[in-house]
């Protein structure tokens, strides 16, 4: 590259981030709690990835996390669902498509990201974070 010229930088659009996440989701980043209900499969790649995905999106954009309860079609609670509340006030849920069997998410509330290392799912989060960074071609901000 000639002196004084800068390399072209491709911006990280939400579309690129979404594609990088989708390419990074796998059985080894899926929540064990969700795998106990149904195994991860590439036909439903978002399955069991809401918490770690919300954390990676939070690394990139900041803001808060949203948390709701997941209820099956029969009303039985099956766990929790996370998504993002951006500093602008916009909510982004990149894993909602995982709910294909009539599940409902209720009781949405804002939760602050806990400081320091994750108490659970740390390995899956770090693996997803690394894969997304590789797909985007550079390091991601760390929380």
Secondary structure, DSSP 8 states (H G I E B T S, - for coil): --TT---------HHHHHHHHHHH--GGGS-HHHHHHS---GGGTTTT-HHHHHHHHHHHH--EEEEEEEE-TTS-EEEEEEEEE-TTS-EE-SSGGG--SS-EEEEEEEE---SSS-SSSHHHHHHHHHHHHHHHTS-----
